[in-house]
Amino acid sequence: MVKCRYPIRNSKRMAMKKLEHKIEDEDIMEFWKRNLLVCWFGVFATSTGLSQLAPILPLYIDQLGIHEMADIEQWSGIIYGVTFIVMAVFSPIWGRASDKYGRKPMLLRASLGMAIVIAGMGFVQNVYQLAGLRFLQGTISGFYSASITLIATQTPKERSGWALGTLSTGSVAGMLLGPLFGGYLAGVIGIRNVFFIIGSLLLIGFMASLLFIREEFVVSEKTAPSLKEVYHLISRPQIMVAMFITTFVLQLALMSIQPIITVYVTQLSKNTTHVAFVSGMVFAASGLASILAAPRLGKLSDQIGPQKVMLGALLAAGLLFIPQAFVQDYWQLMGLRFLLGIATAGLLPSINALLAQITPDEITGRVFGYNQSAQFLGSFGGAVLGGETAAAFGIQYVFFFTSTLLLINALWVYKKVYVIVLRKVNL
């Protein structure tokens, strides 16, 4: 009887260890969901901070001593656009740093840096200081890119489409609510206080990331690969290039419409009293649809493949732009914009999911950084292109041009991505 004590104790210890390992494995499997929730909030706060400046910028510039309308318009363009250009330059740099030092440090750097810089905008005394802080904001941004990289590398492959789709709703919601948030609060508490509130939101995002984001990352001592080496490390580099171009074309198409929405609504409205409100509703329609559809389309991409969702979304978006040129009333435009939002909701998550599939973990940050650069350049180029096309040929031709771009891109994606992925699956 004495001899059996130790085997019983050992078996109990082994059972306890197995239970501990099981609990630990389950915890590792589930912490990506917590990371997704924290990143969603941070992306929402960041997008809100980037977009809330749009409706109040001309008013703030006037407060800072620039009173001529032509000068206000010029400074508004410079101050608003400089951030996106700088972000396009710095996104690959921070992506490279995230591959070397980890994704969490990039989340902390971006959220804390932006909290300080945006709060600082409430203290500026002239437009030069404001432009300088917007430039600095572009250099330290990168929360969304680091969040995409973190979620893409931690999420199980079979759930990555849903997770990235859910994360994208934070960006869309922030870009949608930011202008409304900024415009409303500016009238209630003053423009300067808006910056302090956004800074506080980002500070909360920083604390949430610090306390709740979990990442097991080993700092690499290796020299970061060059751009040429990155290209050769990708299993199918032609797909990577196709995704970069698709991201650029998508943002170019979407942003080309933004500068002319209010003008178009004015032409369609019989009563011009509520043009600003109606324009906001038309603009919000596509964003609301994207928020509702993105997680579902992301889940669909997990089931049937992101390349299929992407191709279908490109075709649908390209076709939905055409009837927008022929609408006779603003509610027709609103309905078509809602449908467009459903179509475009499947694009960026599918692009990110496909990039995650073909990219080794050690260079994921770099690749997503390059893709973010394409997105920012497309946003800037689209805003300029839309205004110039409308001025030269008329508003309707902006819709025709963007439709043509998306349909050509869909044909190219079919040949360069869809067929290649399908061929590999069949093999």
C-alpha positions in Angstrom: 0.0 0.0 0.0 2.9 2.4 0.8 4.4 2.0 -2.7 1.3 3.2 -4.4 1.3 6.7 -2.8 3.9 8.2 -5.0 2.4 7.0 -8.3 -0.9 8.4 -7.2 0.8 11.8 -6.3 2.7 11.8 -9.6 -0.5 11.0 -11.6 -2.2 13.9 -9.8 0.7 16.2 -10.5 0.7 15.1 -14.2 -3.1 15.7 -14.4 -2.7 19.1 -12.8 0.0 20.0 -15.3 -2.1 18.8 -18.2 -5.0 20.9 -17.0 -2.7 24.0 -16.6 -1.4 23.5 -20.1 -4.9 23.1 -21.5 -6.0 26.3 -19.8 -2.9 28.1 -21.0 -3.5 26.8 -24.6 -7.1 27.9 -24.5 -6.0 31.3 -23.1 -3.5 31.7 -26.0 -6.2 30.8 -28.5 -8.6 33.4 -27.1 -6.5 36.4 -26.3 -6.5 37.5 -29.9 -10.2 38.4 -29.5 -9.3 40.7 -26.6 -6.6 42.2 -28.7 -9.1 42.7 -31.5 -11.4 44.6 -29.1 -8.7 46.9 -27.8 -7.3 47.5 -31.3 -10.8 48.3 -32.6 -11.2 51.0 -30.0 -7.8 52.5 -30.8 -8.5 52.4 -34.5 -11.8 54.2 -33.9 -10.2 56.9 -31.8 -7.4 57.3 -34.3 -9.7 57.6 -37.3 -11.9 60.0 -35.4 -8.9 62.1 -34.6 -7.8 62.2 -38.3 -11.2 63.0 -39.7 -12.7 65.4 -37.1 -10.6 68.3 -38.3 -12.4 68.4 -41.7 -15.5 70.5 -40.8 -13.8 72.7 -38.3 -10.5 73.4 -40.0 -11.6 76.5 -42.0 -13.2 78.0 -38.8 -10.0 77.3 -36.8 -7.8 78.8 -39.5 -10.0 81.9 -39.3 -9.6 82.1 -35.5 -5.8 81.8 -36.0 -5.8 85.1 -38.0 -6.3 84.1 -41.7 -9.5 85.8 -42.8 -9.5 86.0 -46.6 -11.5 83.1 -48.1 -8.9 82.3 -50.8 -6.2 82.1 -48.1 -8.4 80.0 -45.8 -9.0 77.5 -48.7 -5.4 77.3 -49.5 -4.3 76.7 -45.9 -7.1 74.2 -45.4 -5.8 72.1 -48.3 -2.2 72.3 -47.1 -2.9 71.5 -43.5 -5.4 68.7 -44.2 -3.4 67.0 -47.0 0.1 67.2 -45.5 -0.7 64.5 -42.9 -1.7 61.9 -45.5 1.4 62.5 -47.6 3.7 62.2 -44.6 1.9 59.0 -43.5 2.4 57.5 -46.9 6.2 58.0 -46.4 6.4 56.8 -42.8 4.1 53.8 -42.9 6.7 51.4 -44.4 9.3 52.7 -41.9 7.1 52.0 -38.9 6.1 48.7 -40.5 9.8 47.7 -40.6 10.1 48.7 -37.0 7.1 46.5 -36.0 8.8 43.5 -37.6 11.9 44.1 -35.6 10.6 45.2 -32.2 7.0 44.0 -32.1 3.5 45.3 -32.9 2.6 46.4 -29.4 5.4 49.0 -29.1 4.2 50.5 -32.4 0.6 50.7 -31.0 1.9 52.4 -27.9 4.1 54.8 -29.8 1.4 55.8 -32.2 -1.4 56.2 -29.6 0.6 58.2 -27.1 2.4 60.3 -29.8 -0.9 61.2 -31.4 -2.6 61.9 -28.1 0.1 64.5 -27.3 0.2 66.0 -30.8 -3.5 66.3 -31.3 -4.0 67.8 -27.8 -1.2 70.2 -28.7 -3.2 71.5 -31.6 -5.6 73.1 -29.1 -2.8 75.4 -28.0 -1.5 76.7 -31.3 -1.4 80.4 -32.0 -0.9 80.5 -35.8 -1.4 78.4 -38.9 2.3 77.6 -39.1 2.2 75.8 -35.8 -0.9 73.9 -36.8 0.6 72.8 -40.1 3.8 71.7 -38.2 1.8 69.6 -35.8 -0.2 68.1 -38.6 3.1 67.2 -40.3 4.3 65.7 -37.0 1.1 63.8 -36.7 1.8 62.1 -40.0 5.3 61.0 -38.9 4.1 59.3 -35.7 0.8 57.8 -36.9 0.5 54.1 -37.7 -1.9 52.7 -35.1 -4.2 51.2 -37.8 -1.3 49.6 -39.7 0.2 48.1 -36.5 -3.3 46.8 -35.5 -3.8 45.1 -38.9 -0.4 43.5 -38.6 -1.0 42.3 -35.0 -4.5 40.9 -35.8 -3.4 39.3 -39.1 -0.5 37.5 -37.4 -2.4 36.4 -34.2 -5.8 35.4 -35.6 -6.3 31.8 -36.7 -6.2 31.7 -40.5 -9.8 30.5 -40.7 -11.0 33.6 -38.8 -8.7 36.2 -40.2 -11.3 37.6 -42.7 -13.9 38.1 -40.0 -11.3 39.7 -37.6 -9.9 42.1 -40.2 -13.4 43.0 -41.4 -14.4 43.8 -37.8 -11.3 45.9 -37.3 -12.1 47.8 -40.5 -15.4 48.9 -39.0 -13.5 50.9 -36.4 -11.8 52.9 -39.1 -15.0 53.4 -41.1 -16.9 54.4 -38.0 -14.2 56.9 -37.0 -14.1 58.4 -40.4 -17.9 58.6 -40.5 -18.5 60.0 -37.0 -15.3 62.2 -36.8 -16.7 65.1 -38.8 -20.0 65.0 -37.1 -18.3 64.7 -33.7 -16.0 67.6 -34.4 -18.6 69.8 -35.9 -21.1 69.3 -33.1 -18.6 69.7 -30.2 -17.0 72.8 -31.8 -20.4 74.6 -31.5 -21.0 73.4 -27.9 -17.6 73.6 -26.2 -15.4 75.4 -28.7 -12.9 74.3 -31.4 -9.9 74.1 -29.1 -11.6 71.8 -26.6 -12.3 69.4 -29.4 -8.6 68.6 -29.8 -8.3 68.0 -26.0 -11.2 65.5 -26.1 -9.7 63.6 -29.1 -6.3 63.6 -27.3 -8.0 62.1 -24.2 -9.6 59.4 -26.3 -6.2 58.5 -27.8 -4.7 58.5 -24.3 -7.4 56.0 -23.2 -6.4 53.9 -26.3 -2.8 54.0 -25.2 -3.6 52.8 -21.7 -5.9 50.1 -23.0 -3.1 48.9 -25.3 -0.5 49.0 -22.6 -2.6 47.1 -20.1 -4.6 44.7 -22.2 -2.8 44.0 -25.5 -0.9 40.7 -25.3 1.9 39.9 -27.6 4.6 37.3 -27.3 7.3 38.7 -29.6 11.0 38.0 -29.7 13.1 41.0 -30.7 15.0 40.2 -33.9 18.7 40.7 -34.0 18.8 40.2 -37.7 19.3 43.0 -40.2 16.0 44.0 -41.7 15.6 42.7 -45.3 15.8 45.2 -48.2 12.8 45.9 -50.4 14.2 43.5 -53.0 14.6 40.7 -50.4 11.1 41.4 -49.1 9.8 40.8 -52.7 11.6 37.5 -52.9 10.4 36.3 -49.4 6.8 36.6 -50.6 5.4 33.3 -51.9 3.5 35.0 -54.7 4.9 38.5 -55.1 2.7 39.3 -58.1 -0.4 39.0 -55.8 1.3 41.4 -53.4 1.8 44.0 -56.1 -1.8 43.5 -57.3 -3.1 44.1 -53.8 -1.1 47.3 -53.5 -2.5 48.6 -56.8 -6.0 47.5 -55.9 -5.8 49.4 -52.6 -4.6 52.5 -54.4 -7.3 52.3 -57.0 -10.0 51.7 -54.4 -9.1 54.8 -52.4 -8.6 56.9 -55.5 -12.1 55.9 -56.6 -13.8 56.4 -53.2 -12.1 59.7 -52.4 -12.7 61.2 -55.8 -16.3 61.6 -54.9 -15.9 63.2 -51.5 -15.1 66.8 -52.7 -18.1 67.0 -54.9 -20.9 65.3 -52.8 -22.2 68.6 -51.4 -22.2 70.3 -54.8 -24.0 67.3 -56.4 -26.6 67.2 -53.6 -27.2 71.0 -54.2 -27.9 70.3 -57.9 -30.3 67.5 -57.0 -32.1 69.3 -54.1 -35.2 71.4 -54.8 -34.9 72.9 -51.4 -31.4 74.2 -50.6 -32.1 75.0 -46.9 -30.9 71.7 -45.6 -28.1 70.9 -48.1 -25.5 70.4 -45.4 -27.6 68.0 -43.5 -28.7 66.0 -46.6 -25.0 65.9 -47.8 -24.1 64.4 -44.4 -26.7 61.8 -44.7 -25.6 60.9 -48.2 -22.0 60.6 -47.1 -23.0 58.6 -44.0 -25.0 56.1 -46.0 -22.0 54.3 -47.4 -20.2 54.3 -44.1 -23.1 52.9 -42.2 -23.5 50.1 -44.8 -19.8 49.3 -44.5 -20.0 49.0 -40.8 -22.9 46.6 -41.1 -21.5 44.5 -43.9 -17.7 44.3 -43.2 -17.8 41.6 -40.6 -20.2 39.5 -42.6 -18.3 39.8 -45.8 -15.1 39.1 -43.8 -16.7 35.9 -42.5 -17.7 35.0 -46.1 -14.2 35.4 -47.3 -13.1 32.9 -44.6 -15.5 30.4 -46.1 -15.1 30.9 -49.9 -11.8 32.7 -50.1 -10.9 36.4 -50.0 -10.1 36.5 -53.8 -13.7 35.7 -54.6 -15.2 38.3 -52.3 -12.7 40.9 -53.6 -13.5 40.2 -57.3 -17.3 40.3 -56.6 -17.0 43.5 -54.6 -14.9 45.3 -57.3 -17.4 44.4 -60.0 -20.4 45.5 -57.8 -18.7 48.8 -56.8 -17.7 49.5 -60.4 -21.3 49.0 -61.7 -22.9 50.9 -58.8 -21.0 54.1 -59.6 -22.7 54.3 -63.1 -26.3 54.9 -62.0 -25.1 57.6 -59.5 -24.5 59.8 -62.5 -28.1 59.6 -63.6 -30.0 60.1 -60.3 -32.8 62.7 -60.2 -33.2 63.1 -56.5 -30.9 63.0 -53.4 -32.7 59.9 -51.9 -31.8 57.9 -55.0 -28.2 58.9 -54.5 -28.4 58.0 -50.9 -29.7 54.5 -51.7 -27.0 53.8 -54.3 -24.4 55.1 -51.8 -25.7 52.6 -49.2 -25.4 49.7 -51.7 -21.9 50.9 -52.7 -20.9 50.8 -49.0 -21.9 47.2 -48.8 -19.8 46.4 -51.9 -16.7 48.3 -50.8 -17.0 46.8 -47.2 -15.6 43.6 -48.6 -12.5 45.0 -50.3 -10.0 46.2 -47.8 -10.6 43.2 -45.4 -10.2 40.8 -48.3 -7.0 42.6 -49.5 -5.5 42.4 -45.9 -6.6 38.8 -45.5 -4.9 37.8 -48.8 -1.8 39.7 -47.9 -1.7 37.9 -44.5 -1.9 34.5 -46.3 1.1 35.1 -48.6 3.3 37.0 -46.2 5.8 35.5 -43.7 5.3 36.8 -40.2 8.7 38.3 -40.0 7.9 40.8 -42.7 4.2 41.3 -42.2 4.7 44.8 -40.8 6.6 45.9 -43.8 4.1 44.6 -46.3 1.1 46.2 -44.5 3.1 49.4 -44.2 3.5 49.5 -48.0 -0.2 48.8 -48.4 -1.1 51.7 -46.0 1.1 53.9 -48.1 -0.8 53.0 -51.2 -4.1 53.7 -49.3 -2.9 57.2 -48.2 -1.6 58.1 -51.6 -4.9 57.0 -53.2 -6.9 59.1 -50.7 -4.8 62.2 -51.5 -4.8 61.6 -55.2 -8.5 60.9 -55.3 -9.5 64.1 -53.6 -7.5 66.1 -56.1 -8.5 64.1 -59.1 -12.3 64.3 -58.3 -12.3 68.0 -58.0 -10.2 68.5 -61.2 -12.4 66.1 -63.2 -15.6 67.7 -62.1 -14.3 71.2 -62.9 -13.1 70.1 -66.4 -15.9 67.8 -67.6 -18.8 67.9 -65.1 -19.7 65.9 -62.0 -21.3 63.0 -63.9 -17.9 62.2 -65.5 -16.3 61.6 -62.0 -18.7 58.7 -61.6 -17.9 57.3 -65.1 -14.2 57.7 -64.5 -14.2 55.9 -61.1 -16.5 53.1 -62.5 -14.0 52.5 -65.3 -11.1 52.4 -62.9 -12.7 49.8 -60.7 -13.9 47.6 -63.5 -10.5 47.6 -65.2 -9.0 46.8 -61.8 -11.5 43.9 -61.4 -10.4 42.5 -64.8 -6.8 42.8 -63.7 -7.4 41.1 -60.3 -9.2 38.3 -62.1 -6.2 37.6 -64.3 -3.4 38.3 -61.8 -5.0 37.0 -58.5 -8.2 35.0 -58.9 -6.9 32.7 -61.6 -3.5 32.1 -59.8 -5.2 31.3 -56.5 -7.7 29.1 -58.1 -5.0 27.2 -60.0 -3.1 26.6 -56.8 -6.2 25.2 -55.1 -6.9 22.9 -58.0 -3.4 21.5 -57.8 
